[in-house]
């Protein structure tokens, strides 16, 4: 082995051992796709309520605020720490039969976060800024609940501790660029689902939105039951063999998993629209 290659491989091995930052489910593009899919299905009254709540935002629309709950990591670290457990749920007893008393203490899980924030959003007596933030949380967390790595029972923190050596020419996200060497990304399974599966489609967000909109609408049973969404996501992990046999992956895994990821995005968009319509345009 040459003198140059040996240090490079050693560096990559060290990178694989480093703990990763909290992964951002679906990444910015995925969350924006869920939001924009939902926005297209809002009732006129719900859309007007959304526009009113977001009228002071730099960019209009749900897509622009879809990653706000993740962005708190940089803009408001204290608030991010307070809400960090709202992004996921883990079945501490194993399996996918989540117990909210056991698995969601004090309401700190994605299931109860969605339900609690929907109550604030639907209550016109709440302060406008509280309802605005509730809208932002709901848009994000419905997406999170449909990312299988955010609802599971394995002891690897939703794939964050399942290290992956990914051969890819996809440009890493900014925070992870120091883990990319010689065409190999030192990452983890959660981040593969968060970013690389969608990125490997190499589509702009408008093009991806058109692609997802053209997909047949999946069966959206349990439309307004976040606990059931989490159970569905959890069951996908084993049923669809999301965990690979090897820790070395390439585009074949990304391409094989993409149809499932796209179905989950489409399903999340449908369900997000329905809970927003229920909250902002309730039936008489």
N, C-alpha and C positions, 0 to 999 in steps of 0.2 A: 504494500500500500504506500502511495507516495506521501511525502511530507506534507503536501498541501491538503490532500483528501482526508487524512487522519484527523486534523483539527476540525475540519468542517463537519465530519460525522460526529465527533465528540460534542461540538456545539449544538448540533441538532438533537442529540440524545439529551443533553441538559435542558434544552427548551421543552422537550416533551415531558420532562419531570416537573416543570414549573407549574404552580397552580394557576388556573386561568381566572380572569375576572368573571363576575356573574354574567352568564350568556344572556343575550337579548333575544327572546323568542321571535322567530321569523325575521329578525333584522328589520331595518327601516322599510325596505321594499315590501316585505311580507305584510307588516302591519298596515302599511298604506293601502295595499291591495284589499285587505279585509274591510278597511274603512270605506274605500271608494265603491266596493261591491255593495256594501250596506247602504251607502248614501243614495245609490240609484234606486233603491226600493223603499225609501222613506215616503210616507204620505205627505201631502202638501202642508198639513198643519205641523207635523213633526219636523219637516224641513225648515219651516218658518221658525220654530222654537230653536232648532240648532243654530240657524243663522243669527238669531237674537243673542243666544248665549255666547257665540264666538265672534261677535261683531268687532271686538277690540283686538282680535288676533292678527298678527302680521300677514297671514295668508288665510283666505277663507276655506271652509270645507273641513270635513272630518279627516281627510287624508293628511292634512298638515299637522294635526294634533295627535295622530295615531301613535307616535313614539314618545309622547310627552312623559309618560310614566317612567320610561327608561331614561329619558334625558335628565330627569331629576338628579341622577347620579352626579352630574356635573353642575347643574344649575342650583340645586338645593339639596346638598348631601344629607342634611338632617332629615328632611322629609323623605328622601329616598330610603334612609335607614329605617324610618318608621314604617314605611309601606313595602319594604323589600319582600316580606313574606307573602304579600298579596298576589304575587305573580305565579304561584305554583301551589300544588298540594301533593303530599307524599303519604301513602298508606303505610303507616308504621307497623301494621300487623301483617303486611304482605298482601299480595293479590290486589284486586281493584275495587274491593267493596269498602270504599272510604267511609269512615265513621267521623262525623264532624266534631263530636266531642273529643275524640282522641286525636284526629288528624288536623283539626282546625282550631286550636286553642285560642280563645278570646277573639274568634272571628278572623284570625290571621292566616288566610289561605285564599286562593283565587276564587273558590266557590262563593264564600261568604263576602269577599270583597265585591264581586259583581252584584250580589243581592243587596248588600248594604248601600252601595253607590247608586243603584237603580232607585232605591227608596228616596234618597236625597234628590236625585234628578227629577223624579216624578212629583215632588212636593213643591208647589208654587210658593209656599210660605217660607221656604228656605232662601237664604241670601243668594243673590245672583252669582257671586263668585264661588260659593259652595256648589251650586248646581252646575256651573261651568266646569269646575274641577271634577265633579262626579261624572259628567259626560266624557271628559278626557280619560278618566280611569276606566269607565265601562268599555269604551272603544278599544282600549289597549288590552284589557283583561279578557274580553271575549276572544280576542285573537290568541292570547296566551293559553286559554283553556283548551284550544284546539290543536296546540302543538304537543304531540305525544310526550315529549321529554319534560313537559311541565306538569304531568299528572302520572305518577308511577309509584312503584314500591321498592325499587332496587336501591341498594345502599350506596349508589355512586353519584348521588345528588343530581339526578336527572341527566346522567351521562356526562356531567362535568368532570368526573374522575375516571371516565373511560377514555384513556389517551389514544389518539389517532395520529398516524403519520399519513398525511394525505398528499398524494402526488397530483399536482394541479398547476395550471398556468393562470388561474384566477387571481387577480390582485387581492391581497388580504385587506381586511378592514384596517383602519389606521392604527388602532390599539394593538394589533397583532402582527404588524409588519416585521418586528424583530424576531419572529418565530418562523419566518419563511426563508429557506435557504436551498439553493440548487434545485428549484422546482418542487420542493417538498415542504408542506406546511405542518408544523407541530401544533396540533390542536386537540380537540376532544369531540366526542360524539354529539354533545349538545350543540356545539358551535357548527358542526357539519349540518345539523338540522336547522339551526338558526339562520345560516347564511349560505353555505356552499351549495346545497341542493337546489335552491332557487337561482342562485347566481350562475350556476352551470347551464341554465337555459339560455343565458346571454340575451335576455330581452329587456327592453326599456319598460318602465312601469306602465305607460299607456299601452304598449304592445301586449304586455302580460295581462293587463286588465281585460283587453279584448279577448285574449285566449281563454281566460277563466270564465268570462261571461258567456262564451260560446259552449262551455261544457254543460252537459245535462245536469239539471239541478239534482243534487243528491237527496236521498230520503232524509228529511229533517225532523224526524220524530223527536219527542222530548224537547220541543222548540224552546221553551222558557224555563228549563230546569238545569241550571248550571252544574249541579251535582251529577246529573246523568251525562252531561257533556264530558266531564272529567273522567267518569267511568268508561265512556266510549274511547276516549283518547288513551287511557291506560291500557285497555284491552288490545289496542293496535300494536303495542310494543312486542308482545309475544306472537299474536296472530299473524302479523305481517313481517316477523323476523327483522325488526329494526336494528337489533344488535348483531353486528357482523361477527363471523367466526375469527376474523383476523383484525389486528390493530393497524394493518397497512391497507389503505383504501386508495381508489382512483375514481375516475369518472363513471365507471361501471356501477358502482354503488349509488352515486348521485343520480344517475339516470334511472336506475331501478326504483328508487324511492320517490322520485318526483311525482308520478301520478297520484300517489297517496297524499303527499304534501299538498298538491294542488286541490285535491278533493277536500282536504281539511280547510284550506283557505276559502274555498267556495262555500262550504258548510258554515264556516264562521261568519262570512258575510251575510248569508241568509238569516242566521239566528240573531246577529247583531241588529239587523234591520227590524226584526220582529220585536225584540225587547225594547228598542228605541221607540218604535211606533206605539207599543203598549204604554210606555212611560210618558211620552210626549203627546200622544193623540189617543187617550183612552176611550174606549167605547162608552156610550151613555149608560 
